[in-house]
């Protein structure tokens, strides 16, 4: 793997971590405010004041910046599938951090997506040594 490819993988790894953590933070924040507010205006105010939501948005903005950085040097057809690597991480965070029930079919679907990501990554490495 060339140094440029390795750099793109590192950028995308950071982007994937930011994406999964950001989505998890948003989910946590929205569960805190989503049921408690009676009106749309009260909900909007609660969302604006929630630290988990603010942190989640900051992480998602970081993900977008890192993804754009990767796209400066990589093909979309290479970089986009790598973002799907956030799925298994998000499923793990949902199960063990948010204590969500992640059933067998969701795990199977997540593993199939992850296998597709591996095919793209390996295929690109073989095509561009």
Helices and strands as residue ranges (DSSP letters): H 3-33, H 40-49, H 51-71, H 76-83, H 86-96, H 104-127
